[in-house]
Amino acid sequence: MIITVIATAVNSSCQNNEESIANKNTLNLSSSPYLLEHANNPVHWHEWGEAALELAKNENKPIIISIGYAACHWCHVMADESFMDSAVAEIMNTHFVCIKVDREERPDLDQIYMNAAQLINGNGGWPLNAFALPDGRPFYAGTYFNKMQWIQLLSQIWHLYKDDFNKVLKQAELITNGIKSQEIISVPSSKNVLFEKNDYIRSINQWQKIVDLKYGGSKNAPKFPLPIGWEYLLQYYYFTGDIKALDFVNLTLINMAKGGIYDQIGGGFARYSTDERWFAPHFEKMLYDNAQLVSLYSNAYKVSANPDYKRIVEHTLAFVLRELTEKEGGFFSSLNADSEKKEGKYYVWTKAEIDKLFDKKTALIVCDYFNIQKNGNWENGQNILFLYKSYEDLAAKYSVEVDAVNELINQANMKIFDERSKRIRPSTDDKVLSSWNALMLKAFVDAFQALGNKEYLEIAKRNADFYIQKMIDKEGKIFRNYKNKHASIDGFLDDYAMMADAMISLYQTTFDIKYLNISEKLTNYAVEHFRDDRSGMFFYTSNLSKTIVARKMEISDNVIPSSNSVMANVLYKLSIITEKGNFKSMSEIMLNQVYEQVEAGGPYYASWAQLLGLMTNTQIEVAILGKNYSFIAKEMQKNYLPNSVFVGGIHENLPLLKDRLKQGKTLIYICKNKVCILPTEDAKDATKEIKKERSFQ
């Protein structure tokens, strides 16, 4: 789109001056593990900030903005090929001001320069490498370049900037205007929609075109889990009774649990599958994926009681506690895809390695169970472990009891895990991110509700208390990041929305009012500093932060629900619990803005569709008052009740609880759209009453 200048590749070399590099590469001061990985590069990297932009202005140099994250395989490849090369570094240092960005710490910057890449090339990804004017406006962007391509591009960009600056300036203006217009709602809606149940019923139409009816998930590859989509389908089944929606969910969850995307030995999910069968993963493990999938499998277990779902939840949370939990109560961000500079090396096996661990018959059964082949089922004779036979299949094939196969596989799992633990483990990105921690906090709450393990609730409370004590101030401002007892970046909208949502979930399980108060405080802060009064939507960045290029909005859902859709759901839930009508009207305005996209958007508007489901089906308020509130709440919340809001305890500290505490009794009040029936003391009766409102019954 932009570069037509043909230049000869620069092949100069330079002597690496260790002292000079140490003085000019400032990433050793960073809190980001990803940036710290580049602190010994000969490139004179800077963190994003006023100092780097001012340097570019003073020296009249274009900026290289290189964006990645610690678990990114191709980010490491490009770093090894180019950023560790002294000749390449000399070109970059001489002609550019070089800025390294951790996309997970600074998603606001990633949004802007990813938009630029998509406008220029039609696609994006990481590593993301953008070229910008000294004020940050991008004029070119791409993803991975090998060493020769990168050298050629550097030469082309520099000559174009030096010899034809007006062309560069014009391009920057065009791209910046394009960025400002992408996924932004800046005007009030021209329609005032009355949401109806038929609108919600039609919201599944697009799904039937995209679901893979053989392996689950969406069609084609690569295949991402997109948990919010399957959460929506669970809700849809609950409200409509459409068994196809539940079948879609179960097909997906069963096949993911069998696939290589799931770590069959250590628990936890990789970020995505490179194929349609969920077989070969991109091996990085992200906190946000595992959090959302724990919630999804927990809710699916409530619906189906499938013991495999219970196993996946327990196994995945064991992985999180073992490998992604820091001592103060926060959760780390990710595990690298690579170890010893090879993707997946930690997780794959040769048949000879497995045979060496077991006697001949045991090895035969283990290899059959995990689909381990002599010549490998993946690359270079290696095997990715995945499941395609049940215990019953193996018992029949090898003439043993099913229980004996179960015990054999369990013992084999532990032995393979112990052997794997001797390998060099992938590195951990040990920064703590608020929005991702909120998702995991909620996951532990959901797992507690589904499985009843009290440890899960204690872990959720510990994480919430860590945030209350260290990451949220008295006004409701939250920090984005935490590492080595230090937070340095102000929170973005997803941090506020997701933490507010997690605190609502924790309140509804514990009835500890402090968690609800924190949720409301975070929400009020977001309304004051992020909400656009004109459109009713929320910007991703605060009005207190300095705007770079454009102030963006997240509207459509993706691998993580959009911050606007989560905030709209939070406002709606708080409006029910606190009886504050302004929260409800804000939520309705937001849904009204995206209403026409909900049916057509499928998984990319799934969180919005969930909100539509809540607004068009009977809203249930459940108030549990009395000393046995905890036991009763636990019994009721074992059930999947997506349209129910729970309040209670032993204090009348909310409008829904006023004048309802009776000495010597624990009463359950069921109210439907603010109209209450006579209270009961029986959790099963109360649950049956809630389920009467399912529209297909």
C-alpha positions as CSV (number, residue, x, y, z in Angstrom):
1,M,0.0,0.0,0.0
2,I,2.8,2.4,0.8
3,I,6.3,1.3,-0.1
4,T,7.4,1.3,-3.7
5,V,11.0,2.4,-3.3
6,I,13.5,-0.3,-4.3
7,A,16.6,-0.3,-2.2
8,T,19.7,-2.4,-1.9
9,A,19.9,-4.4,1.3
10,V,22.3,-3.0,3.8
11,N,25.0,-5.4,4.7
12,S,27.1,-3.3,7.0
13,S,28.6,-4.8,10.2
14,C,29.6,-3.2,13.4
15,Q,31.6,-3.9,16.5
16,N,29.4,-4.6,19.4
17,N,30.2,-2.1,22.2
18,E,28.9,-3.6,25.4
19,E,29.1,-0.3,27.4
20,S,27.3,1.7,24.7
21,I,24.5,-0.9,24.5
22,A,24.1,-1.0,28.3
23,N,23.7,2.8,28.3
24,K,21.2,3.0,25.5
25,N,19.0,-0.1,25.8
26,T,16.9,0.9,28.8
27,L,14.7,-2.2,29.0
28,N,16.5,-3.5,32.1
29,L,14.4,-1.0,34.0
30,S,11.1,-2.6,32.8
31,S,8.6,-4.6,34.9
32,S,7.6,-6.6,31.9
33,P,9.2,-10.1,31.5
34,Y,8.8,-9.7,27.7
35,L,10.7,-6.4,27.6
36,L,13.4,-7.8,30.0
37,E,14.0,-10.6,27.5
38,H,15.2,-7.8,25.1
39,A,17.3,-5.9,27.6
40,N,20.5,-7.5,26.2
41,N,19.7,-6.9,22.6
42,P,22.2,-4.6,20.7
43,V,19.1,-2.7,19.6
44,H,18.8,0.5,21.6
45,W,15.3,-0.3,22.8
46,H,13.2,2.2,24.8
47,E,9.9,1.6,26.6
48,W,7.0,3.6,25.3
49,G,6.8,7.0,26.9
50,E,7.5,10.7,26.6
51,A,11.2,10.3,26.7
52,A,11.3,8.1,23.6
53,L,8.9,10.3,21.6
54,E,10.8,13.4,22.6
55,L,14.0,11.7,21.4
56,A,12.5,11.0,18.0
57,K,11.3,14.6,17.7
58,N,14.6,16.0,18.6
59,E,16.5,13.8,16.2
60,N,13.8,13.8,13.5
61,K,13.8,10.1,13.3
62,P,10.9,7.7,12.5
63,I,9.9,5.3,15.3
64,I,10.0,1.6,15.1
65,I,7.3,0.2,17.5
66,S,7.8,-3.5,17.9
67,I,5.0,-5.2,19.8
68,G,4.9,-8.8,21.1
69,Y,4.4,-10.9,24.2
70,A,6.4,-13.4,26.2
71,A,4.6,-16.5,25.1
72,C,4.8,-15.6,21.4
73,H,6.9,-18.1,19.3
74,W,7.5,-15.9,16.3
75,C,8.4,-13.0,18.5
76,H,11.3,-15.0,19.8
77,V,12.2,-16.1,16.3
78,M,12.4,-12.5,15.0
79,A,14.3,-11.5,18.1
80,D,16.9,-14.2,17.6
81,E,17.3,-13.6,13.8
82,S,17.3,-9.8,13.8
83,F,17.3,-8.0,17.1
84,M,20.2,-10.0,18.4
85,D,22.2,-9.3,15.3
86,S,24.7,-6.4,15.7
87,A,24.6,-5.4,12.0
88,V,20.8,-5.2,12.0
89,A,20.9,-3.3,15.3
90,E,23.3,-0.8,13.8
91,I,20.8,0.1,11.1
92,M,18.0,0.4,13.6
93,N,20.0,2.5,16.1
94,T,21.4,4.8,13.4
95,H,18.2,5.7,11.6
96,F,15.3,5.0,14.0
97,V,14.2,5.4,17.6
98,C,13.3,1.9,18.6
99,I,10.5,1.2,21.1
100,K,9.5,-2.3,22.5
101,V,6.0,-2.8,23.7
102,D,4.5,-5.7,25.7
103,R,1.0,-6.0,24.2
104,E,-0.4,-7.5,27.4
105,E,0.7,-4.5,29.5
106,R,-0.2,-1.9,26.9
107,P,-3.2,-3.2,24.9
108,D,-4.1,0.4,24.2
109,L,-1.0,0.7,22.0
110,D,-1.5,-2.7,20.5
111,Q,-5.0,-1.8,19.4
112,I,-3.8,1.3,17.5
113,Y,-0.9,-0.3,15.7
114,M,-2.8,-3.5,15.0
115,N,-5.5,-1.4,13.4
116,A,-2.8,0.2,11.3
117,A,-1.5,-3.2,10.1
118,Q,-5.0,-4.4,9.3
119,L,-5.7,-1.2,7.3
120,I,-2.4,-1.6,5.3
121,N,-2.2,-5.4,4.8
122,G,-5.7,-6.7,5.6
123,N,-4.4,-8.8,8.5
124,G,-2.3,-8.6,11.6
125,G,-0.6,-10.7,14.3
126,W,2.4,-10.8,16.5
127,P,5.2,-9.9,16.3
128,L,3.7,-6.6,15.2
129,N,6.2,-4.1,13.8
130,A,5.0,-0.6,13.0
131,F,6.8,2.5,11.7
132,A,5.5,5.9,12.9
133,L,6.2,9.6,12.8
134,P,7.9,11.0,15.9
135,D,4.5,11.9,17.3
136,G,3.4,8.2,17.1
137,R,1.2,8.4,14.0
138,P,1.8,5.1,12.0
139,F,2.6,5.1,8.3
140,Y,3.5,1.5,7.8
141,A,3.0,-1.8,9.8
142,G,3.5,-5.5,9.3
143,T,4.1,-8.6,11.3
144,Y,7.0,-11.1,11.1
145,F,9.9,-10.4,8.7
146,N,12.9,-12.6,8.3
147,K,16.4,-11.0,8.6
148,M,16.8,-10.1,4.9
149,Q,13.3,-8.8,4.6
150,W,13.7,-6.7,7.7
151,I,17.0,-5.2,6.5
152,Q,15.4,-4.3,3.2
153,L,12.4,-2.9,4.8
154,L,14.5,-0.7,7.2
155,S,16.4,0.7,4.2
156,Q,13.2,1.4,2.2
157,I,11.5,3.1,5.2
158,W,14.5,5.3,6.0
159,H,15.0,6.4,2.4
160,L,11.3,7.1,2.0
161,Y,11.2,9.1,5.2
162,K,14.4,11.1,4.3
163,D,13.7,11.7,0.6
164,D,9.9,11.9,0.3
165,F,8.6,13.0,3.7
166,N,5.4,14.5,2.3
167,K,4.3,11.1,1.1
168,V,5.0,9.6,4.5
169,L,3.1,12.4,6.2
170,K,0.1,12.0,3.9
171,Q,0.1,8.2,4.5
172,A,0.3,8.7,8.3
173,E,-2.7,11.1,8.1
174,L,-4.8,8.6,6.1
175,I,-4.0,5.7,8.4
176,T,-4.6,7.7,11.5
177,N,-8.0,8.8,10.2
178,G,-8.7,5.2,9.4
179,I,-7.7,4.1,12.9
180,K,-10.0,6.7,14.5
181,S,-13.0,5.5,12.5
182,Q,-12.5,1.8,13.3
183,E,-14.7,0.2,15.9
184,I,-15.8,3.4,17.4
185,I,-19.4,4.6,18.2
186,S,-19.4,8.3,18.6
187,V,-23.0,9.3,18.2
188,P,-26.3,8.5,20.0
189,S,-28.3,5.6,18.5
190,S,-30.9,6.8,16.0
191,K,-33.2,4.0,17.2
192,N,-34.7,3.2,20.6
193,V,-35.2,-0.5,20.3
194,L,-37.7,-2.4,22.5
195,F,-35.9,-5.7,23.1
196,E,-38.1,-8.7,22.6
197,K,-37.7,-12.4,23.2
198,N,-37.9,-13.2,19.5
199,D,-34.8,-11.1,18.9
200,Y,-33.0,-13.3,21.3
201,I,-34.3,-16.5,19.7
202,R,-33.1,-15.3,16.3
203,S,-29.6,-14.6,17.7
204,I,-28.6,-18.2,17.2
205,N,-29.1,-18.1,13.4
206,Q,-25.6,-17.2,12.5
207,W,-24.1,-19.9,14.7
208,Q,-25.7,-22.7,12.6
209,K,-23.6,-21.6,9.7
210,I,-20.2,-21.5,11.5
211,V,-20.2,-24.5,13.9
212,D,-18.1,-27.5,13.0
213,L,-20.5,-30.4,13.4
214,K,-17.7,-33.0,13.4
215,Y,-15.1,-31.6,15.8
216,G,-16.9,-28.7,17.5
217,G,-15.8,-25.1,17.6
218,S,-16.0,-23.0,14.6
219,K,-15.2,-24.3,11.1
220,N,-11.7,-24.1,9.6
221,A,-8.3,-23.7,11.2
222,P,-6.6,-22.4,13.1
223,K,-9.2,-23.0,15.8
224,F,-9.6,-20.9,18.9
225,P,-11.7,-21.9,21.8
226,L,-13.8,-18.6,22.0
227,P,-15.3,-19.6,25.4
228,I,-17.8,-16.7,25.5
229,G,-19.5,-18.1,22.4
230,W,-20.2,-21.5,24.1
231,E,-21.3,-19.7,27.3
232,Y,-23.9,-17.9,25.2
233,L,-25.1,-21.3,23.7
234,L,-25.5,-22.7,27.3
235,Q,-27.6,-19.8,28.2
236,Y,-29.6,-20.1,25.0
237,Y,-30.3,-23.7,25.7
238,Y,-31.5,-22.8,29.2
239,F,-33.9,-20.1,28.0
240,T,-35.2,-21.9,24.9
241,G,-34.7,-25.6,25.4
242,D,-33.1,-25.8,22.0
243,I,-31.1,-29.1,22.3
244,K,-29.0,-28.3,19.3
245,A,-27.4,-25.4,21.2
246,L,-26.4,-27.8,24.1
247,D,-25.2,-30.4,21.5
248,F,-22.9,-27.7,20.0
249,V,-21.4,-27.0,23.4
250,N,-20.9,-30.6,24.4
251,L,-19.4,-31.5,21.0
252,T,-16.9,-28.7,21.4
253,L,-16.0,-29.4,25.0
254,I,-15.6,-33.1,24.6
255,N,-13.4,-32.8,21.5
256,M,-11.2,-30.1,23.1
257,A,-10.8,-32.2,26.2
258,K,-9.6,-35.1,24.0
259,G,-7.3,-33.0,21.8
260,G,-3.7,-31.9,22.0
261,I,-4.9,-28.4,22.7
262,Y,-5.4,-29.8,26.2
263,D,-2.3,-30.8,28.2
264,Q,-3.3,-34.4,28.9
265,I,-0.5,-34.8,31.5
266,G,-0.2,-31.5,33.3
267,G,-3.6,-29.9,32.7
268,G,-4.5,-26.6,31.1
269,F,-5.2,-25.5,27.6
270,A,-3.0,-24.1,24.9
271,R,-4.0,-20.9,23.1
272,Y,-5.3,-22.4,20.0
273,S,-5.2,-25.5,17.7
274,T,-3.4,-25.2,14.3
275,D,-5.8,-27.7,12.8
276,E,-9.6,-28.3,12.8
277,R,-9.4,-31.4,15.1
278,W,-8.0,-29.6,18.2
279,F,-4.9,-31.9,17.7
280,A,-1.8,-29.8,17.2
281,P,-1.7,-26.7,19.5
282,H,0.3,-23.5,19.5
283,F,1.8,-24.5,22.8
284,E,1.7,-21.3,24.8
285,K,-0.7,-21.4,27.8
286,M,-2.5,-18.2,28.6
287,L,-4.2,-17.3,31.9
288,Y,-7.2,-15.8,30.2
289,D,-8.0,-18.9,28.1
290,N,-7.7,-21.2,31.1
291,A,-9.8,-19.0,33.2
292,Q,-12.7,-18.7,30.8
293,L,-12.5,-22.4,30.0
294,V,-12.7,-23.4,33.7
295,S,-15.8,-21.2,33.9
296,L,-17.3,-22.8,30.8
297,Y,-16.6,-26.4,31.8
298,S,-17.9,-25.6,35.3
299,N,-21.2,-24.3,33.9
300,A,-21.4,-27.2,31.5
301,Y,-20.9,-29.6,34.4
302,K,-23.9,-27.9,36.2
303,V,-26.0,-28.7,33.1
304,S,-24.8,-32.2,32.2
305,A,-22.9,-33.6,35.2
306,N,-20.4,-35.0,32.8
307,P,-17.5,-36.4,34.9
308,D,-15.0,-35.5,32.2
309,Y,-15.9,-31.8,32.7
310,K,-15.3,-32.1,36.4
311,R,-11.9,-33.7,35.7
312,I,-11.0,-30.9,33.3
313,V,-11.8,-28.2,35.8
314,E,-9.9,-29.9,38.6
315,H,-6.9,-30.7,36.4
316,T,-6.7,-27.2,34.9
317,L,-7.0,-25.4,38.3
318,A,-4.3,-27.7,39.7
319,F,-2.1,-26.5,36.8
320,V,-2.9,-22.9,37.6
321,L,-2.2,-23.3,41.3
322,R,1.1,-25.1,40.5
323,E,2.5,-23.0,37.8
324,L,0.6,-19.6,37.5
325,T,0.0,-18.5,41.1
326,E,2.3,-16.1,42.9
327,K,2.7,-16.0,46.7
328,E,0.7,-12.8,47.3
329,G,-2.4,-14.2,45.7
330,G,-2.1,-13.0,42.1
331,F,-2.0,-15.1,39.0
332,F,0.8,-15.0,36.4
333,S,0.1,-14.3,32.8
334,S,1.3,-17.2,30.7
335,L,3.7,-20.0,29.9
336,N,6.0,-19.8,26.8
337,A,5.3,-22.0,23.8
338,D,9.0,-22.6,23.5
339,S,11.7,-24.3,25.7
340,E,15.3,-24.7,24.6
341,K,14.3,-22.6,21.6
342,K,11.9,-25.3,20.3
343,E,8.2,-24.9,20.2
344,G,6.4,-27.6,22.2
345,K,9.5,-29.5,23.2
346,Y,8.4,-29.7,26.8
347,Y,5.1,-31.4,25.9
348,V,5.9,-34.0,23.1
349,W,7.2,-37.5,23.3
350,T,8.8,-40.2,21.2
351,K,7.5,-43.8,21.5
352,A,10.9,-44.9,22.7
353,E,10.7,-42.4,25.6
354,I,7.3,-43.8,26.7
355,D,8.4,-47.5,26.3
356,K,11.3,-46.8,28.6
357,L,9.0,-45.7,31.4
358,F,6.8,-48.8,31.5
359,D,6.7,-52.6,31.2
360,K,5.8,-53.9,27.7
361,K,2.0,-54.4,28.3
362,T,1.6,-51.1,30.2
363,A,3.5,-49.2,27.5
364,L,1.3,-50.8,24.8
365,I,-1.9,-49.6,26.6
366,V,-0.5,-46.2,27.4
367,C,0.6,-45.6,23.8
368,D,-2.8,-46.8,22.5
369,Y,-4.6,-44.5,24.9
370,F,-2.5,-41.4,24.0
371,N,-2.2,-42.3,20.3
372,I,1.6,-42.5,20.5
373,Q,3.1,-43.9,17.3
374,K,6.5,-45.3,16.5
375,N,7.2,-42.8,13.8
376,G,5.4,-40.0,15.6
377,N,2.0,-38.4,15.0
378,W,3.4,-34.9,14.7
379,E,6.8,-33.4,13.5
380,N,10.2,-35.1,13.6
381,G,9.0,-38.4,15.0
382,Q,7.4,-36.7,18.0
383,N,4.0,-37.4,19.5
384,I,1.4,-35.0,20.8
385,L,-0.7,-36.8,23.4
386,F,-4.4,-36.9,22.6
387,L,-7.3,-39.2,23.3
388,Y,-9.4,-41.2,20.9
389,K,-10.2,-44.4,22.8
390,S,-12.2,-44.7,26.0
391,Y,-11.4,-46.8,29.0
392,E,-14.1,-49.2,27.9
393,D,-12.5,-49.5,24.4
394,L,-9.1,-50.4,26.0
395,A,-10.6,-52.8,28.5
396,A,-12.3,-54.7,25.7
397,K,-9.2,-54.7,23.5
398,Y,-6.8,-55.9,26.2
399,S,-9.2,-58.1,28.2
400,V,-8.9,-56.2,31.4
401,E,-11.4,-54.6,33.8
402,V,-12.4,-51.0,33.1
403,D,-11.4,-50.0,36.7
404,A,-8.0,-51.6,36.1
405,V,-7.5,-49.5,32.9
406,N,-8.6,-46.4,34.9
407,E,-6.0,-47.1,37.6
408,L,-3.3,-47.9,35.0
409,I,-3.8,-44.6,33.1
410,N,-3.9,-42.6,36.3
411,Q,-0.6,-44.1,37.4
412,A,0.9,-43.6,34.0
413,N,-0.1,-40.0,34.0
414,M,1.7,-39.4,37.2
415,K,4.8,-41.2,36.0
416,I,4.9,-39.3,32.7
417,F,4.3,-36.0,34.6
418,D,7.3,-36.8,36.9
419,E,9.5,-37.6,34.0
420,R,8.4,-34.4,32.2
421,S,9.3,-32.4,35.3
422,K,12.9,-33.3,34.7
423,R,12.9,-31.4,31.4
424,I,13.7,-27.7,31.0
425,R,10.4,-26.0,31.5
426,P,9.0,-23.2,29.3
427,S,9.5,-19.8,30.9
428,T,6.8,-18.0,32.8
429,D,5.6,-14.5,32.1
430,D,5.2,-13.6,35.8
431,K,3.5,-10.3,35.6
432,V,0.0,-10.0,37.1
433,L,-2.6,-8.4,34.9
434,S,-5.9,-7.2,36.4
435,S,-8.4,-8.2,33.7
436,W,-6.9,-11.6,33.3
437,N,-6.8,-12.1,37.1
438,A,-10.4,-11.1,37.3
439,L,-11.3,-13.9,34.8
440,M,-9.4,-16.4,36.9
441,L,-11.0,-15.1,40.1
442,K,-14.4,-15.7,38.5
443,A,-13.3,-19.1,37.3
444,F,-12.5,-20.2,40.9
445,V,-15.9,-19.0,42.0
446,D,-17.6,-20.9,39.2
447,A,-15.6,-24.0,40.0
448,F,-16.6,-23.8,43.6
449,Q,-20.3,-23.5,42.7
450,A,-20.1,-26.4,40.4
451,L,-17.9,-28.8,42.4
452,G,-18.3,-27.6,46.0
453,N,-14.5,-27.5,46.7
454,K,-14.1,-25.0,49.5
455,E,-10.4,-24.4,48.6
456,Y,-11.5,-22.9,45.3
457,L,-13.6,-20.2,47.1
458,E,-10.7,-19.4,49.5
459,I,-8.4,-18.9,46.6
460,A,-10.9,-16.6,44.9
461,K,-11.2,-14.6,48.1
462,R,-7.4,-14.4,48.5
463,N,-7.1,-13.0,44.9
464,A,-9.9,-10.5,45.5
465,D,-8.4,-9.3,48.8
466,F,-4.9,-9.0,47.1
467,Y,-6.5,-6.6,44.6
468,I,-8.5,-4.7,47.3
469,Q,-5.3,-4.2,49.4
470,K,-2.7,-3.5,46.7
471,M,-4.3,-2.7,43.3
472,I,-7.4,-0.6,43.9
473,D,-7.4,2.8,45.6
474,K,-10.0,4.5,47.6
475,E,-11.6,6.3,44.6
476,G,-11.9,3.0,42.7
477,K,-8.9,3.4,40.4
478,I,-7.3,0.1,39.5
479,F,-3.8,-0.6,38.2
480,R,-3.2,-2.8,35.1
481,N,-0.1,-4.6,36.2
482,Y,1.8,-5.9,39.2
483,K,5.3,-7.5,39.5
484,N,7.9,-7.5,42.2
485,K,5.5,-5.7,44.6
486,H,5.1,-2.8,42.1
487,A,2.3,-1.6,39.9
488,S,3.1,1.0,37.2
489,I,0.4,1.2,34.6
490,D,-3.1,2.7,35.0
491,G,-5.9,0.3,34.3
492,F,-7.9,0.1,31.1
493,L,-11.6,-0.5,30.6
494,D,-11.2,-4.3,30.6
495,D,-9.5,-4.1,34.0
496,Y,-12.5,-2.2,35.5
497,A,-15.2,-4.2,33.8
498,M,-13.8,-7.7,34.4
499,M,-12.8,-7.0,38.0
500,A,-16.2,-5.5,38.7
501,D,-17.9,-8.6,37.2
502,A,-15.7,-11.0,39.2
503,M,-16.4,-9.1,42.4
504,I,-20.2,-9.4,41.7
505,S,-19.7,-13.2,41.3
506,L,-17.8,-13.4,44.5
507,Y,-20.4,-11.4,46.4
508,Q,-23.2,-13.6,45.1
509,T,-21.3,-16.7,46.5
510,T,-20.1,-15.3,49.8
511,F,-22.6,-12.5,50.5
512,D,-19.7,-10.4,51.8
513,I,-20.9,-6.9,51.0
514,K,-17.3,-5.6,50.7
515,Y,-17.0,-7.3,47.3
516,L,-20.2,-5.8,46.0
517,N,-19.0,-2.4,47.2
518,I,-15.7,-2.8,45.3
519,S,-17.6,-3.7,42.2
520,E,-19.8,-0.6,42.4
521,K,-16.8,1.6,43.2
522,L,-14.9,0.3,40.1
523,T,-18.0,0.8,38.0
524,N,-18.6,4.3,39.2
525,Y,-15.0,5.2,38.4
526,A,-15.3,3.7,34.9
527,V,-18.5,5.7,34.3
528,E,-16.8,8.9,35.3
529,H,-13.6,8.4,33.5
530,F,-14.3,6.1,30.5
531,R,-17.9,6.7,29.5
532,D,-18.7,8.7,26.3
533,D,-21.7,10.8,27.3
534,R,-22.7,11.2,23.7
535,S,-22.9,7.6,22.6
536,G,-23.2,5.9,25.9
537,M,-20.4,3.6,25.1
538,F,-17.0,3.4,27.0
539,F,-13.6,4.3,25.7
540,Y,-10.8,1.8,26.3
541,T,-8.6,4.5,27.9
542,S,-9.4,6.9,30.7
543,N,-10.0,10.6,30.2
544,L,-7.1,11.1,32.6
545,S,-4.6,9.4,30.3
546,K,-2.8,11.1,27.5
547,T,-4.3,10.2,24.2
548,I,-1.9,8.7,21.6
549,V,-3.2,8.9,18.0
550,A,-6.7,7.8,18.9
551,R,-9.0,7.0,21.8
552,K,-10.4,3.6,20.9
553,M,-13.4,1.4,21.9
554,E,-13.6,-2.3,22.3
555,I,-17.0,-3.4,21.0
556,S,-16.9,-6.9,19.4
557,D,-16.0,-10.0,21.4
558,N,-13.1,-12.2,20.6
559,V,-10.9,-14.7,22.6
560,I,-11.8,-12.4,25.5
561,P,-15.2,-10.7,25.7
562,S,-15.0,-7.0,24.7
563,S,-14.7,-4.5,27.6
564,N,-17.8,-2.7,26.5
565,S,-19.9,-5.9,26.5
566,V,-18.7,-6.9,29.9
567,M,-19.3,-3.4,31.3
568,A,-22.9,-3.5,29.9
569,N,-23.5,-6.8,31.6
570,V,-22.0,-5.4,34.9
571,L,-24.2,-2.4,34.8
572,Y,-27.3,-4.6,34.3
573,K,-26.4,-7.0,37.1
574,L,-25.7,-4.1,39.5
575,S,-29.0,-2.5,38.5
576,I,-30.8,-5.6,39.8
577,I,-28.7,-6.0,43.0
578,T,-28.6,-2.3,44.0
579,E,-31.9,-1.2,42.4
580,K,-30.2,1.8,40.8
581,G,-32.1,2.6,37.7
582,N,-29.3,4.7,36.1
583,F,-27.1,1.6,35.8
584,K,-29.9,-0.3,33.9
585,S,-30.6,2.6,31.5
586,M,-26.8,2.8,30.7
587,S,-26.8,-0.9,30.0
588,E,-29.9,-0.6,27.7
589,I,-28.3,2.3,25.8
590,M,-25.2,0.2,25.2
591,L,-27.1,-2.8,23.9
592,N,-29.2,-0.5,21.8
593,Q,-26.1,0.7,20.0
594,V,-25.0,-2.8,18.9
595,Y,-28.5,-4.3,18.6
596,E,-28.4,-4.8,14.8
597,Q,-25.0,-6.6,15.0
598,V,-26.0,-9.2,17.6
599,E,-27.8,-11.6,15.3
600,A,-25.3,-11.3,12.5
601,G,-22.2,-11.3,14.7
602,G,-22.4,-14.8,16.0
603,P,-19.5,-15.5,18.5
604,Y,-18.2,-11.9,18.0
605,Y,-21.3,-10.5,19.7
606,A,-21.9,-13.5,22.1
607,S,-21.5,-11.5,25.3
608,W,-24.0,-8.9,24.0
609,A,-26.4,-11.7,23.0
610,Q,-26.1,-13.0,26.6
611,L,-27.2,-9.6,27.8
612,L,-30.1,-9.6,25.4
613,G,-31.1,-13.0,26.9
614,L,-31.1,-11.5,30.4
615,M,-33.2,-8.5,29.3
616,T,-35.8,-10.5,27.4
617,N,-36.3,-13.4,29.8
618,T,-37.7,-13.3,33.3
619,Q,-35.3,-11.8,35.8
620,I,-35.1,-13.8,39.1
621,E,-34.0,-12.2,42.3
622,V,-33.0,-14.7,45.1
623,A,-32.7,-13.4,48.6
624,I,-31.4,-15.8,51.2
625,L,-31.6,-14.5,54.8
626,G,-30.6,-16.4,58.0
627,K,-27.7,-18.2,59.6
628,N,-27.8,-21.1,57.1
629,Y,-27.5,-18.8,54.1
630,S,-24.1,-20.3,53.0
631,F,-25.3,-23.9,52.8
632,I,-28.5,-23.0,51.0
633,A,-26.7,-20.8,48.5
634,K,-24.3,-23.6,47.8
635,E,-27.1,-26.1,47.2
636,M,-28.9,-23.8,44.8
637,Q,-25.9,-22.6,42.9
638,K,-24.9,-26.1,42.0
639,N,-27.6,-25.6,39.4
640,Y,-27.1,-23.6,36.2
641,L,-29.4,-20.5,36.8
642,P,-28.1,-17.8,34.4
643,N,-31.1,-15.4,35.0
644,S,-30.8,-15.5,38.8
645,V,-29.2,-12.8,41.0
646,F,-28.3,-13.9,44.5
647,V,-28.2,-11.6,47.6
648,G,-28.3,-12.5,51.2
649,G,-26.5,-13.2,54.5
650,I,-27.4,-12.2,58.0
651,H,-27.6,-8.4,57.4
652,E,-30.3,-6.4,55.7
653,N,-27.7,-4.3,53.9
654,L,-29.3,-4.1,50.4
655,P,-32.8,-2.9,49.2
656,L,-33.7,-6.5,48.2
657,L,-33.0,-7.7,51.8
658,K,-34.9,-5.0,53.7
659,D,-37.4,-6.4,56.4
660,R,-36.7,-10.0,55.4
661,L,-34.5,-11.3,58.2
662,K,-36.6,-13.6,60.6
663,Q,-35.1,-14.8,63.8
664,G,-34.5,-18.5,64.0
665,K,-35.1,-19.1,60.3
666,T,-33.3,-19.1,57.0
667,L,-35.8,-18.0,54.4
668,I,-35.4,-18.0,50.6
669,Y,-37.3,-15.3,48.8
670,I,-37.9,-15.8,45.1
671,C,-38.9,-12.6,43.2
672,K,-39.6,-12.5,39.5
673,N,-39.2,-9.1,38.0
674,K,-39.7,-7.5,41.4
675,V,-42.8,-9.6,42.3
676,C,-42.2,-12.1,45.1
677,I,-43.8,-15.3,46.0
678,L,-44.1,-16.7,49.6
679,P,-40.7,-17.5,51.1
680,T,-39.5,-21.1,51.6
681,E,-36.8,-22.8,53.7
682,D,-36.2,-25.5,51.1
683,A,-33.4,-25.0,48.6
684,K,-34.8,-27.7,46.2
685,D,-38.3,-26.1,46.2
686,A,-36.7,-22.6,45.5
687,T,-34.7,-24.0,42.6
688,K,-37.7,-25.6,41.1
689,E,-39.6,-22.3,41.3
690,I,-36.8,-20.6,39.4
691,K,-36.8,-23.2,36.7
692,K,-40.5,-22.7,36.1
693,E,-39.7,-19.6,34.3
694,R,-37.8,-21.3,31.5
695,S,-39.9,-20.4,28.4
696,F,-40.1,-23.9,27.0
697,Q,-41.6,-25.5,30.1
